[in-house]
Amino acid sequence: MTSNLFAPFAMRGLTLDNRVVVSPMCQYSAEDGNATDWHLMHLGQLAISGNGLLILEATAVEPRGRITPYCLGLYSDVNEAAMQRVIDFCRLHGNAKIGIQLAHAGRKASAHRPADGRHALAEDEGAWETVAPSPLPMSDRWPVPRMLDRAGMDDVRDAFVAGTKRSERVGFDLIELHMAHGYLLHEFLTPLSNQRNDEYGGSRENRMRFPLEIFDAVRASWPAEKPLGVRISATDWVEGGWEIGDSVVLAEALKERGCDYICASSGGGTGAQKIELKPGYQAHFAEEIKRETGMPTMAVGMILEPDHAESLIADGSADMIALARGMLYNPRWAWHAAEALGAETTYPVQYERSRPSTWPEAFTQIKAAE
Ligand SMILES: Cc1cc2nc3c(=O)[nH]c(=O)nc-3n(C[C@H](O)[C@H](O)[C@H](O)COP(=O)(O)O)c2cc1C
């Protein structure tokens, strides 16, 4: 049996060993933006577990772009050194290719960690000023963000470029730009949070302009042989918001600019969203974007069964499959999926003796008992 999920996938000069991706996951475990021992452990184990690609959590390109005070950053030399230590460790022991998700939280910044309630920080809790396309808060429980003027937008663009250069120095294989989940670049895209009257608001073309400028600036400062992908919220799940048809147009524009893949996530921009959660609930967005534009896509969202992941690649819905919670639940998901699909993936030499083919007797007995 040949597995589609475990077939290599090439983008520019990068070839993934397989199409299993660790989805970016904030760990809220950084100190002043610096990766800590938690990252060493968390990313280290995921780098050795047979995944094709490991994408680091949303990483802020400037301090005010962090969601919480505990978010990872790549805006200072100290951040860069802390990140270097973790990535060197992952490279030494692991085989996964390593990407970073560069992000800016916009009006959703300056918040508590999920474990502390996710709500906005108060003044006496170290709140900072947030920025957004328009002075519209997330809800009446959130502060009004400062509307970015052109000079402010230049600062954000320059921060993305600086983060890109740092990512190159650290040695990442791939960058994913975070244009999803109600953070700054998504805030520009959707009319729910962008009510500007200038050339960056109003029509869809205008709302796409700043996110596309960021894409161009990052692409221009990232080596030509390295892939640059984009995660979007394919829909806001709200009437009058951003919709899948808009995402197809955005994907087409990104494709023209040299984008290497679209990861089709959704929502996050408003508390009014109505999402029907079920296995693979966002996969049809990846399928539609791929069908309409020919762009490679990454599907994500409640994909847990190896057969499900395999079928999404086999039927042409997506080129890569990202798992988040499933990877936390079972960090060896790729080993188990490879076994279930009759495929091979990598083990570190230290753990080679756990590979089922090296002690088949145990597995034969488990299968017989099933
Ligand atoms: C702990 C945690 C942290 C997350 N952090 C991020 C993030 O930094 N960037 C992002 O784009 N999505 C983030 N997500 C969303 C996941 O990447 C993924 O899209 C979502 O959880 C759906 O996939 P799943 O059903 O496999 O968990 C996070 C999800 C979890 C569970």
The ligand as an SDF file (V2000), in Angstrom:
LIG
                    3D

 31 33  0  0  0  0  0  0  0  0999 V2000
   -3.0950   25.2840   22.3360 C   0  0  0  0  0  0  0  0  0  0  0  0
   -3.4150   25.8600   20.9910 C   0  0  0  0  0  0  0  0  0  0  0  0
   -2.7320   26.9840   20.5320 C   0  0  0  0  0  0  0  0  0  0  0  0
   -2.9750   27.5010   19.2550 C   0  0  0  0  0  0  0  0  0  0  0  0
   -2.2050   28.5300   18.7770 N   0  0  0  0  0  0  0  0  0  0  0  0
   -2.3040   28.8870   17.4900 C   0  0  0  0  0  0  0  0  0  0  0  0
   -1.3610   29.7560   16.8930 C   0  0  0  0  0  0  0  0  0  0  0  0
   -0.3890   30.1700   17.5160 O   0  0  0  0  0  0  0  0  0  0  0  0
   -1.5490   30.1210   15.5910 N   0  0  0  0  0  0  0  0  0  0  0  0
   -2.5920   29.6250   14.8570 C   0  0  0  0  0  0  0  0  0  0  0  0
   -2.7150   29.9840   13.6850 O   0  0  0  0  0  0  0  0  0  0  0  0
   -3.4670   28.7600   15.3810 N   0  0  0  0  0  0  0  0  0  0  0  0
   -3.3360   28.3600   16.6480 C   0  0  0  0  0  0  0  0  0  0  0  0
   -4.1660   27.4060   17.1650 N   0  0  0  0  0  0  0  0  0  0  0  0
   -5.1400   26.7710   16.2580 C   0  0  0  0  0  0  0  0  0  0  0  0
   -4.5560   25.4700   15.7230 C   0  0  0  0  0  0  0  0  0  0  0  0
   -3.3740   25.6820   14.9850 O   0  0  0  0  0  0  0  0  0  0  0  0
   -5.5830   24.7230   14.8360 C   0  0  0  0  0  0  0  0  0  0  0  0
   -5.8490   25.4860   13.6890 O   0  0  0  0  0  0  0  0  0  0  0  0
   -6.8970   24.4410   15.5780 C   0  0  0  0  0  0  0  0  0  0  0  0
   -6.6590   23.9940   16.8980 O   0  0  0  0  0  0  0  0  0  0  0  0
   -7.7080   23.3700   14.8430 C   0  0  0  0  0  0  0  0  0  0  0  0
   -6.9440   22.1880   14.6740 O   0  0  0  0  0  0  0  0  0  0  0  0
   -7.1310   20.9020   15.6420 P   0  0  0  0  0  0  0  0  0  0  0  0
   -8.5840   20.5150   15.5620 O   0  0  0  0  0  0  0  0  0  0  0  0
   -6.2140   19.8600   15.0350 O   0  0  0  0  0  0  0  0  0  0  0  0
   -6.7510   21.2810   17.0270 O   0  0  0  0  0  0  0  0  0  0  0  0
   -3.9700   26.9080   18.4500 C   0  0  0  0  0  0  0  0  0  0  0  0
   -4.6870   25.8080   18.9320 C   0  0  0  0  0  0  0  0  0  0  0  0
   -4.4100   25.2760   20.1720 C   0  0  0  0  0  0  0  0  0  0  0  0
   -5.1700   24.0390   20.6130 C   0  0  0  0  0  0  0  0  0  0  0  0
  1  2  1  0
  2  3  1  0
  2 30  2  0
  3  4  2  0
  4  5  1  0
  4 28  1  0
  5  6  2  0
  6  7  1  0
  6 13  1  0
  7  8  2  0
  7  9  1  0
  9 10  1  0
 10 11  2  0
 10 12  1  0
 12 13  2  0
 13 14  1  0
 14 15  1  0
 14 28  1  0
 15 16  1  0
 16 17  1  0
 16 18  1  0
 18 19  1  0
 18 20  1  0
 20 21  1  0
 20 22  1  0
 22 23  1  0
 23 24  1  0
 24 25  2  0
 24 26  1  0
 24 27  1  0
 28 29  2  0
 29 30  1  0
 30 31  1  0
M  END
$$$$
